[in-house]
Amino acid sequence: MANPLNYTYPSPLAGFENAPPLSDERNEDGKSFVNPKREHLSEAYSRFTDPLDNGRRGGFDIHIYYFQNNKEQAQYARELWERIRREFPELRIYTFWDRPIGPHPVAMFEVNVFTPAQFGAFVSWLAVWRGPLSALIHPNTIPEDGVSSAESGYRDHSQRAIWMGERLPLDYSIFARSS
């Protein structure tokens, strides 16, 4: 399993090294800054940034958790799963599990998104509709040279993860076994 202390982080300013200094000028609200103008929007609006998977696998998985022994949560999760399938048929929606599976400590179902537009629409919708449930949102990255898919998966599920609601402890040992 990858040691998080060994992760490297390229500078977020790569590509902007020779940019002029930023202005201290404020917008009318008095709080936010006036940003420099650009000729075009960031590519991140139309395609996931590297190393996110822009292919068949999809850029992000969203795992929506419920406590399988809690009848109200199980019913809400089942209804949410059905609503997502009806409202977002373009997304990939997986099996409604009634038990823990893989690194996931409780029952869940999974949704994949393939574009930044789908991510923005679905995650903002889920913020309102997830109710009492928790959700793990993790990227699917293409492993860098010299990094195994297990190490990349571990990093996606841990260091790069986004949580909505209560964070649940995952069983990361699955990534050590598949190295």
C-alpha positions in Angstrom: 0.0 0.0 0.0 1.3 3.5 -0.9 2.7 5.5 2.0 1.0 8.9 1.9 4.2 10.5 3.2 5.8 9.5 -0.1 3.2 11.3 -2.3 4.5 14.2 -4.3 2.6 17.2 -5.4 3.6 19.2 -8.4 3.2 23.0 -8.1 -0.3 24.2 -8.8 1.3 27.1 -10.6 2.8 24.9 -13.3 2.1 26.8 -16.6 1.8 30.1 -14.9 5.4 30.6 -13.9 5.8 33.8 -16.0 2.4 35.3 -15.3 2.4 38.9 -14.0 1.8 39.5 -10.3 -1.9 39.4 -9.1 -3.6 42.6 -8.3 -4.8 43.5 -4.8 -7.8 45.3 -6.3 -11.2 44.2 -4.7 -14.5 43.7 -6.4 -17.6 45.8 -5.5 -18.4 43.4 -2.6 -15.2 44.6 -0.9 -14.2 41.1 0.0 -13.3 39.2 -3.2 -10.4 40.0 -5.5 -10.5 41.1 -9.2 -9.0 38.2 -11.1 -7.0 38.5 -14.3 -9.0 38.0 -17.5 -8.4 34.9 -19.6 -9.1 34.4 -23.3 -11.0 31.1 -22.7 -12.4 29.1 -19.9 -10.3 26.5 -18.1 -10.3 23.1 -19.9 -11.5 21.7 -16.5 -15.0 22.9 -17.6 -15.1 20.4 -20.5 -12.8 17.6 -19.6 -11.5 16.1 -16.3 -7.9 17.2 -15.6 -5.1 14.7 -15.9 -4.6 12.1 -14.4 -8.4 11.6 -14.0 -9.9 9.0 -16.3 -11.8 10.6 -19.2 -12.6 7.3 -20.7 -14.9 4.3 -20.2 -14.3 4.1 -16.4 -15.4 7.7 -15.8 -13.7 10.5 -13.8 -15.4 9.9 -10.5 -17.2 7.2 -8.5 -19.8 8.2 -5.9 -20.5 5.6 -3.3 -23.7 6.3 -1.3 -23.8 4.5 2.0 -26.7 3.4 4.3 -26.8 1.3 7.4 -28.4 -1.9 6.2 -29.9 -2.8 9.6 -31.7 0.6 9.8 -35.0 0.2 8.0 -35.6 3.9 7.5 -32.2 4.4 5.9 -32.5 1.3 3.8 -35.8 2.5 2.4 -34.5 6.0 1.8 -31.4 4.6 0.1 -33.6 2.3 -2.2 -35.8 5.3 -3.1 -32.8 7.5 -3.8 -31.2 4.8 -6.0 -34.5 4.6 -8.0 -34.7 8.4 -8.3 -31.2 8.7 -9.5 -31.8 6.0 -12.1 -34.9 7.9 -13.3 -33.4 11.5 -13.1 -29.9 10.7 -14.3 -30.2 7.8 -16.8 -27.0 8.9 -18.6 -24.9 8.0 -15.5 -23.8 4.5 -14.7 -25.6 3.3 -11.6 -24.5 0.0 -10.1 -26.1 -2.7 -7.9 -28.0 -1.8 -4.7 -25.9 -3.8 -2.2 -27.5 -4.9 1.0 -24.2 -5.6 2.8 -20.7 -4.3 2.9 -18.6 -5.0 -0.2 -14.9 -4.3 -1.1 -13.4 -1.6 1.1 -16.9 -0.2 2.0 -17.9 -0.8 5.6 -21.7 -0.8 5.2 -24.2 -1.3 2.4 -24.1 1.1 -0.5 -24.6 1.7 -4.2 -22.3 3.4 -6.7 -22.8 6.0 -9.4 -20.1 7.0 -12.0 -19.9 10.3 -13.7 -18.0 10.9 -17.0 -17.9 14.7 -17.5 -17.3 17.8 -15.4 -20.9 18.9 -16.3 -22.3 15.6 -15.0 -20.2 15.9 -11.8 -21.4 19.4 -11.1 -25.0 18.6 -11.8 -25.1 15.3 -9.9 -23.0 16.2 -6.8 -24.9 19.5 -6.3 -28.2 17.6 -6.6 -26.9 14.9 -4.2 -26.0 17.6 -1.6 -29.7 18.3 -1.3 -31.2 14.8 -1.9 -28.8 12.5 0.0 -30.8 12.9 3.2 -29.4 11.0 6.1 -26.9 9.1 4.0 -23.2 9.6 3.6 -21.4 9.7 0.3 -17.8 9.0 -0.7 -16.8 10.9 -3.9 -13.4 9.7 -5.2 -11.6 10.2 -8.5 -10.6 7.4 -10.8 -7.0 8.3 -11.8 -4.8 6.7 -14.4 -1.8 5.5 -12.5 1.4 7.5 -13.0 4.5 5.7 -14.3 5.8 3.4 -11.7 2.6 3.4 -9.6 0.5 0.3 -9.4 -3.2 0.4 -9.9 -3.6 -0.7 -6.3 -1.5 2.2 -5.0 -3.5 4.6 -7.2 -6.8 3.1 -6.0 -5.7 3.5 -2.4 -4.8 7.2 -3.0 -8.1 7.8 -4.8 -10.1 6.4 -1.9 -8.1 8.1 0.8 -6.0 11.2 0.1 -8.0 12.3 -2.9 -11.4 11.5 -1.4 -14.3 13.9 -0.9 -17.0 13.1 1.7 -20.6 14.3 2.1 -22.1 13.6 5.5 -20.3 11.4 8.0 -17.0 10.0 7.0 -16.9 6.2 7.3 -13.8 4.2 7.9 -12.9 2.2 4.8 -11.0 -1.2 4.8 -7.9 -0.2 2.8 -6.4 -3.7 3.1 -8.0 -4.6 -0.3 -5.5 -2.3 -1.9 -2.6 -4.1 -0.2 -3.8 -7.5 -1.4 -4.1 -6.4 -5.0 -0.6 -4.9 -5.3 
